[in-house]
Amino acid sequence: MENLNSNLAGIGFSDEQRDLLDVATSFCREKSPMEKVRALLDDEAGHDASIWQEIGELGWLAIAIPEEFGGVGLGLAEVVPVAEQMGLHLFATPFISSTLAAQVLVKAGTDEQKQIFLTKIAGGEAATVALIEDSGNWDLGATKVSAAREGDRLALTGTKLLVCDAAAAKFLIVSVILDGAPALVILEQSDLPEGALRRETIVDETKRSYAVTLDGVSVPIDRLLDVDKTKDALAHLQLSGNLLIAAENCGGAMSVIQYTVDYLNTRKQFGKLIGSYQAVKHPTVSAYVNYEKSRSHLYSAAYSFAEQGRGEVATRMAAVQAERAISFAADRSIQFHGGFGFTYDCDAQLFRRRAIFNAALFGDEIYQKRKLAELLL
């Protein structure tokens, strides 16, 4: 992918993004070969703790955290190249979960909360966000989990689903209803009673997702984020999630295309390489064109992310195109591999599963198009 860097200058590919892409490209390739990805499928933690520590030492978790809280002071645009390379190599880490938790704190945390918890994330601690419930509603403010004031504490009731990396997270940021309005609360891992986390069986076995039961959980009132900033924080969180997932999907699309082309250039049928047949060539070219579109949309969204209105439109477009790119490329790869493609040993299966799971987190292609229609029409 390095040879594509020069093509991105016109849409805001910064020097910082270029430097991070160079480092992430070599690091992710070395630390997450496909053999390692498959070895971690049956690992309970789902990621290598020693490599996670290396990521913390590289400062990647600090990229989009302000300098006064131990961060680098850049933005999500500079996180995108790292997420893209992680997606390309199916890198299993709590990186995106932790970055999203940091973004919530940046937007809605009190000064004291930022000093405590942002500093922890910048120093390499994992965190996550707990947002989704059994309704499957991607409107992050439409939660049924409730919080009630009990003196100087908050008592929580309800269950969150699809909480990524909850077992590895030192703390979680949970969306709740408090006094009839959405609110955000910080839970430390020690606040959760035994049995509160239940690992879910999900389609993407390279990731770890949990149901979190909050009944009986009580936390100090100072764990409540600024309620006046909750609405803006949730809106920012959804767009941040879509941007980083688009980056992950975009990288995955490129990887599965490379995997497919390698196969088409080695597998023979009727005495000819199957890559020489037009019925295979044309869909492969279409997959690559989709990828190029998705990467252009991705870095355009990263460039304009902070711009009101335009940033949301660009981000949702990037989410649509990236989901389409990885899904189409993986579908074609599975078909081109014949019977083997429909077995779990085919690596294209892992990328198709990643696309399905990612679509469940912050909105699939149809949802994003509906939101775009509201913005553009």
C-alpha positions as CSV (number, residue, x, y, z in Angstrom):
1,M,0.0,0.0,0.0
2,E,3.0,2.3,0.3
3,N,2.9,3.1,-3.4
4,L,-0.5,4.6,-3.0
5,N,0.6,7.3,-0.5
6,S,1.5,9.9,-3.1
7,N,-2.0,9.7,-4.6
8,L,-3.6,11.0,-1.4
9,A,-1.9,14.4,-1.1
10,G,-4.8,16.2,-2.8
11,I,-7.3,15.1,-0.2
12,G,-5.4,16.1,2.9
13,F,-2.9,13.3,3.5
14,S,-0.7,14.9,6.1
15,D,2.9,14.3,7.0
16,E,1.7,12.9,10.4
17,Q,-0.6,10.5,8.6
18,R,2.2,9.4,6.3
19,D,4.6,8.8,9.2
20,L,2.1,6.8,11.1
21,L,1.2,4.8,8.1
22,D,4.8,3.9,7.5
23,V,5.3,2.7,11.1
24,A,1.9,0.9,11.2
25,T,2.5,-0.9,7.9
26,S,5.7,-2.6,9.0
27,F,4.5,-3.2,12.6
28,C,1.1,-4.7,11.7
29,R,2.7,-6.9,9.0
30,E,5.3,-8.2,11.4
31,K,3.0,-8.7,14.5
32,S,-0.1,-10.0,12.9
33,P,0.6,-12.5,10.1
34,M,-2.3,-14.7,9.2
35,E,-0.9,-17.6,11.2
36,K,-1.0,-15.4,14.3
37,V,-4.5,-14.3,13.5
38,R,-5.7,-17.9,13.3
39,A,-3.8,-18.9,16.4
40,L,-5.7,-16.3,18.4
41,L,-9.1,-17.5,17.3
42,D,-9.2,-20.0,20.1
43,D,-7.5,-17.8,22.6
44,E,-9.8,-16.6,25.4
45,A,-8.4,-13.0,25.5
46,G,-8.3,-12.8,21.7
47,H,-5.2,-10.7,21.6
48,D,-1.5,-10.9,22.5
49,A,-1.0,-8.9,25.8
50,S,2.7,-8.4,25.0
51,I,2.0,-6.8,21.6
52,W,-0.7,-4.7,23.2
53,Q,1.9,-3.3,25.6
54,E,4.1,-2.5,22.6
55,I,1.3,-0.6,21.0
56,G,0.9,1.4,24.2
57,E,4.7,2.1,24.1
58,L,4.4,3.3,20.5
59,G,2.0,6.0,21.7
60,W,-0.8,5.0,19.3
61,L,-3.4,5.2,22.0
62,A,-2.3,8.8,22.7
63,I,-2.6,10.1,19.2
64,A,-6.0,11.8,19.5
65,I,-5.6,12.7,23.2
66,P,-4.8,16.3,24.2
67,E,-1.2,16.9,25.3
68,E,-2.2,18.1,28.8
69,F,-3.5,14.6,29.5
70,G,-0.5,12.8,28.2
71,G,-1.5,12.6,24.6
72,V,0.1,13.6,21.3
73,G,-2.5,16.3,20.6
74,L,-3.5,15.2,17.1
75,G,-6.9,14.1,15.9
76,L,-8.8,11.1,14.6
77,A,-7.5,11.8,11.1
78,E,-4.1,10.6,12.3
79,V,-5.6,7.5,13.9
80,V,-7.1,6.4,10.6
81,P,-3.8,5.1,9.0
82,V,-3.2,2.9,12.1
83,A,-6.8,1.5,12.0
84,E,-6.5,0.9,8.3
85,Q,-3.4,-1.2,8.7
86,M,-4.9,-3.1,11.6
87,G,-7.8,-3.9,9.4
88,L,-5.5,-5.0,6.6
89,H,-3.9,-7.6,8.9
90,L,-7.0,-8.5,11.0
91,F,-4.9,-7.2,14.0
92,A,-6.6,-8.3,17.2
93,T,-6.3,-5.5,19.8
94,P,-8.6,-3.3,21.9
95,F,-7.2,-0.3,19.9
96,I,-10.5,1.0,18.4
97,S,-12.5,0.4,21.6
98,S,-9.9,2.3,23.6
99,T,-9.7,5.2,21.1
100,L,-13.5,5.6,21.1
101,A,-13.6,5.6,24.9
102,A,-11.0,8.4,24.8
103,Q,-13.0,10.4,22.4
104,V,-16.1,10.3,24.7
105,L,-13.9,11.6,27.5
106,V,-12.5,14.3,25.4
107,K,-15.9,15.5,24.5
108,A,-17.8,15.1,27.8
109,G,-15.4,14.3,30.6
110,T,-14.9,16.7,33.5
111,D,-11.5,18.0,34.0
112,E,-10.9,15.6,36.8
113,Q,-12.2,12.6,34.7
114,K,-10.0,13.6,31.8
115,Q,-6.9,13.9,34.1
116,I,-7.5,10.4,35.6
117,F,-8.9,8.4,32.7
118,L,-7.5,10.0,29.6
119,T,-4.0,9.8,31.2
120,K,-4.6,6.1,31.7
121,I,-5.5,5.4,28.1
122,A,-2.6,7.5,26.8
123,G,-0.4,5.4,29.0
124,G,-1.6,2.2,27.4
125,E,-4.6,1.0,29.4
126,A,-7.4,-0.5,27.5
127,A,-11.0,0.9,27.7
128,T,-14.2,0.5,25.8
129,V,-17.7,1.8,25.3
130,A,-21.0,0.0,26.2
131,L,-23.8,1.3,23.9
132,I,-25.8,-1.4,22.2
133,E,-28.9,-3.2,23.6
134,D,-31.3,-5.9,22.5
135,S,-33.3,-3.4,20.5
136,G,-30.4,-3.1,18.0
137,N,-31.1,0.7,17.8
138,W,-28.1,2.6,16.4
139,D,-29.5,5.8,17.9
140,L,-27.1,5.9,20.8
141,G,-29.4,8.1,22.8
142,A,-32.2,5.6,22.7
143,T,-31.1,3.4,25.6
144,K,-33.1,1.4,28.1
145,V,-30.3,0.9,30.6
146,S,-31.2,3.2,33.5
147,A,-29.3,5.0,36.3
148,A,-31.0,6.2,39.5
149,R,-29.5,8.6,42.1
150,E,-29.1,7.1,45.5
151,G,-27.5,9.7,47.6
152,D,-24.0,10.3,46.3
153,R,-24.1,7.2,44.1
154,L,-25.7,6.0,40.9
155,A,-27.4,2.6,40.7
156,L,-27.5,1.0,37.3
157,T,-30.1,-1.4,35.8
158,G,-30.1,-3.2,32.5
159,T,-27.8,-5.1,30.0
160,K,-25.5,-3.9,27.3
161,L,-24.6,-6.1,24.3
162,L,-21.8,-6.2,21.8
163,V,-19.4,-4.6,24.2
164,C,-16.1,-5.0,22.4
165,D,-13.0,-5.9,24.5
166,A,-14.9,-5.6,27.8
167,A,-12.8,-8.3,29.5
168,A,-9.6,-6.5,28.6
169,A,-10.8,-3.0,29.4
170,K,-9.8,-1.4,32.7
171,F,-12.9,0.8,32.5
172,L,-16.1,1.1,30.4
173,I,-18.1,4.1,29.4
174,V,-21.8,3.2,29.5
175,S,-24.8,5.0,28.0
176,V,-27.8,5.2,30.4
177,I,-31.0,7.1,31.0
178,L,-30.8,9.4,34.0
179,D,-33.6,11.7,35.0
180,G,-35.3,11.0,31.7
181,A,-32.4,12.0,29.5
182,P,-29.3,10.2,28.0
183,A,-26.2,10.3,30.2
184,L,-22.8,8.6,30.2
185,V,-21.2,6.9,33.2
186,I,-17.7,5.5,33.8
187,L,-17.4,2.0,35.2
188,E,-14.2,0.6,36.4
189,Q,-13.6,-3.2,36.0
190,S,-13.7,-3.6,39.8
191,D,-17.3,-2.1,39.8
192,L,-18.6,-5.1,38.0
193,P,-19.6,-8.1,40.1
194,E,-18.5,-11.6,39.3
195,G,-20.5,-13.0,36.4
196,A,-21.4,-9.5,35.0
197,L,-19.5,-10.2,31.8
198,R,-20.6,-12.9,29.5
199,R,-18.7,-13.6,26.3
200,E,-20.9,-13.6,23.3
201,T,-20.7,-15.9,20.3
202,I,-20.3,-13.6,17.3
203,V,-19.7,-14.0,13.6
204,D,-16.2,-12.5,13.7
205,E,-14.1,-14.8,15.9
206,T,-11.1,-12.5,15.5
207,K,-12.9,-10.1,17.9
208,R,-14.1,-10.4,21.5
209,S,-17.5,-9.1,22.4
210,Y,-19.4,-9.3,25.7
211,A,-22.9,-8.9,27.2
212,V,-22.5,-6.7,30.3
213,T,-25.2,-7.1,33.0
214,L,-25.4,-3.9,35.1
215,D,-28.1,-4.9,37.6
216,G,-26.9,-4.1,41.1
217,V,-23.9,-2.1,39.9
218,S,-23.4,1.1,41.9
219,V,-20.8,3.8,41.3
220,P,-20.0,7.2,42.8
221,I,-21.8,10.2,41.4
222,D,-18.5,11.7,40.2
223,R,-18.3,9.0,37.5
224,L,-21.1,10.8,35.7
225,L,-19.8,12.6,32.6
226,D,-21.0,16.2,32.0
227,V,-24.7,15.7,31.2
228,D,-24.9,19.0,29.3
229,K,-22.4,17.6,26.8
230,T,-23.8,14.1,26.5
231,K,-25.8,14.7,23.2
232,D,-22.7,16.1,21.4
233,A,-20.5,13.4,22.8
234,L,-22.8,10.6,21.5
235,A,-23.0,12.2,18.1
236,H,-19.2,12.5,18.0
237,L,-18.9,8.9,19.2
238,Q,-21.1,7.5,16.4
239,L,-19.2,9.4,13.8
240,S,-15.8,8.4,15.3
241,G,-16.9,4.8,15.3
242,N,-18.0,4.9,11.7
243,L,-14.7,6.6,10.7
244,L,-12.5,4.0,12.4
245,I,-14.6,1.1,11.2
246,A,-14.4,2.5,7.7
247,A,-10.6,2.5,8.0
248,E,-10.6,-1.1,9.3
249,N,-12.9,-2.2,6.5
250,C,-10.9,-0.4,3.9
251,G,-7.7,-2.1,4.9
252,G,-9.5,-5.4,5.0
253,A,-10.8,-4.9,1.4
254,M,-7.2,-4.4,0.2
255,S,-6.0,-7.5,2.0
256,V,-8.7,-9.8,0.7
257,I,-8.1,-8.5,-2.9
258,Q,-4.3,-9.3,-2.5
259,Y,-5.3,-12.8,-1.2
260,T,-7.6,-13.4,-4.2
261,V,-5.1,-12.2,-6.8
262,D,-2.4,-14.5,-5.4
263,Y,-4.8,-17.4,-5.8
264,L,-5.9,-16.4,-9.3
265,N,-2.3,-16.3,-10.4
266,T,-1.5,-19.8,-9.1
267,R,-4.7,-21.9,-9.5
268,K,-5.1,-23.6,-12.9
269,Q,-8.2,-25.0,-14.5
270,F,-8.4,-26.6,-17.9
271,G,-4.7,-26.0,-18.3
272,K,-4.9,-22.2,-17.8
273,L,-4.6,-19.9,-14.8
274,I,-8.1,-19.1,-13.7
275,G,-7.1,-15.4,-13.4
276,S,-6.9,-15.4,-17.2
277,Y,-10.7,-15.9,-17.6
278,Q,-12.8,-12.8,-18.1
279,A,-15.5,-14.0,-15.7
280,V,-12.9,-13.8,-12.9
281,K,-10.9,-10.8,-14.2
282,H,-13.8,-8.4,-14.3
283,P,-15.2,-8.9,-10.8
284,T,-11.6,-8.7,-9.4
285,V,-11.1,-5.3,-11.2
286,S,-14.5,-4.2,-9.8
287,A,-13.3,-5.1,-6.3
288,Y,-10.2,-3.1,-6.7
289,V,-12.1,-0.1,-8.1
290,N,-14.4,-0.3,-5.1
291,Y,-11.4,-0.4,-2.8
292,E,-9.9,2.7,-4.5
293,K,-13.2,4.5,-4.0
294,S,-13.4,3.5,-0.4
295,R,-9.9,4.7,0.4
296,S,-10.5,8.0,-1.3
297,H,-13.7,8.5,0.7
298,L,-11.9,7.4,3.9
299,Y,-9.1,10.0,3.7
300,S,-11.5,12.6,2.5
301,A,-13.6,11.9,5.6
302,A,-10.5,12.0,7.8
303,Y,-9.5,15.3,6.4
304,S,-12.9,17.0,6.9
305,F,-14.0,15.1,10.0
306,A,-13.9,18.1,12.3
307,E,-15.9,20.3,9.9
308,Q,-19.6,20.6,11.0
309,G,-22.0,19.1,8.4
310,R,-19.4,18.3,5.8
311,G,-17.6,16.0,8.2
312,E,-20.6,13.9,8.9
313,V,-21.6,13.6,5.3
314,A,-18.0,12.5,4.3
315,T,-17.8,10.0,7.2
316,R,-21.1,8.3,6.4
317,M,-20.2,8.1,2.7
318,A,-16.9,6.5,3.7
319,A,-18.7,4.0,5.9
320,V,-21.0,3.0,3.1
321,Q,-18.2,2.7,0.5
322,A,-15.9,0.8,2.8
323,E,-18.5,-1.8,3.9
324,R,-19.4,-2.3,0.2
325,A,-15.8,-2.7,-0.8
326,I,-14.8,-5.3,1.8
327,S,-18.1,-7.2,1.4
328,F,-17.9,-7.4,-2.4
329,A,-14.2,-8.4,-2.4
330,A,-14.7,-11.1,0.2
331,D,-17.8,-12.5,-1.5
332,R,-16.1,-12.8,-4.8
333,S,-13.0,-14.3,-3.2
334,I,-15.1,-17.0,-1.5
335,Q,-16.8,-17.9,-4.8
336,F,-13.5,-17.9,-6.8
337,H,-12.0,-20.3,-4.3
338,G,-14.7,-22.8,-5.1
339,G,-15.6,-25.5,-2.5
340,F,-12.6,-24.4,-0.4
341,G,-14.0,-20.9,-0.3
342,F,-17.0,-22.1,1.7
343,T,-14.8,-23.7,4.4
344,Y,-13.4,-21.8,7.4
345,D,-9.9,-22.4,6.2
346,C,-10.3,-19.9,3.5
347,D,-9.0,-16.5,4.8
348,A,-11.6,-14.6,2.8
349,Q,-14.2,-16.0,5.3
350,L,-12.5,-14.0,8.1
351,F,-12.8,-10.8,6.1
352,R,-16.4,-11.4,5.2
353,R,-17.2,-12.1,8.9
354,R,-15.4,-8.9,9.9
355,A,-17.6,-6.9,7.5
356,I,-20.8,-8.3,8.9
357,F,-19.8,-7.7,12.5
358,N,-18.6,-4.2,11.9
359,A,-21.9,-3.3,10.3
360,A,-23.7,-4.2,13.6
361,L,-21.8,-1.7,15.7
362,F,-22.6,1.8,14.4
363,G,-24.9,1.2,11.5
364,D,-24.9,-0.8,8.3
365,E,-24.9,0.5,4.7
366,I,-28.7,1.0,4.6
367,Y,-28.7,2.9,7.9
368,Q,-25.9,5.2,6.7
369,K,-27.8,5.9,3.5
370,R,-30.9,6.9,5.4
371,K,-28.9,9.3,7.6
372,L,-27.3,10.7,4.4
373,A,-30.7,11.3,2.9
374,E,-31.7,13.3,6.0
375,L,-28.5,15.4,5.6
376,L,-28.6,15.9,1.9
377,L,-32.3,16.1,0.9
